[in-house]
Amino acid sequence: MTATDRVTIPAEHRRDVECLWHYHQLGHDLHPVDVGIGLGSHDLGVAKVATDLYHRGMYPLLVFTGANAPTTIDRFPRGEAVHYREHALTNGVPDDAILIETEATNTGENITNTRRLLAEHGVHPRSVILMSRPYQQRRAYATAKKLWPEVDITCASHPLTFDDYVSSIGDADKVINMLVGDTQRIHKYAELGYAIPQEVPEAVTAANARLINAGYTNRLVK
């Protein structure tokens, strides 16, 4: 990637966007677990980190979960989990080490459907690594702890710097809108009983409010 290829965040919003970016990443220490789970999205980085961690011996079995959403249908027309599996196979993960779940359209369904799929294969993990977009870590963790509380959960994402991540997606507005939407969901989904509550610092709430006022509202839930 050259300097001319880089996608940048508007300068007036950078501090607020970075505040949200750091809030959503949990910084978990990785250790070997029973199963790796890659959550479908528009971000192929999920498949990349899942493949890397398999080769590092972090788990013997990998599940990719995800159908399609409006933000992924063009990039992954055969479905998120299918494209993730193809990436893993191309990069040396054996076919018998991968399961795919192709119906989930939200994080709750990712967890519920994956749990059911594993049970159908006689797998009842005590520990998992959840792999997601960097700014989905906190919401994924909160959702999984609500729906699968007995399992030890570690979160991971493709290790890119903030600027490199934005450039890898190629659309700064999309990243900001997704960050704002995920921050709102931390509150909203806990209130609705979809996830466990998470502490939200005042600085994060204020940053999200400023970005909403600036028009980044495409991913807000009603």
Summary of the structure (lengths in Angstrom):
residues: 222
radius of gyration: 16.9
end to end distance: 37.9
largest distance: 51.9
contacts: 709
relative contact order: 0.18
helix: 50%
strand: 10%
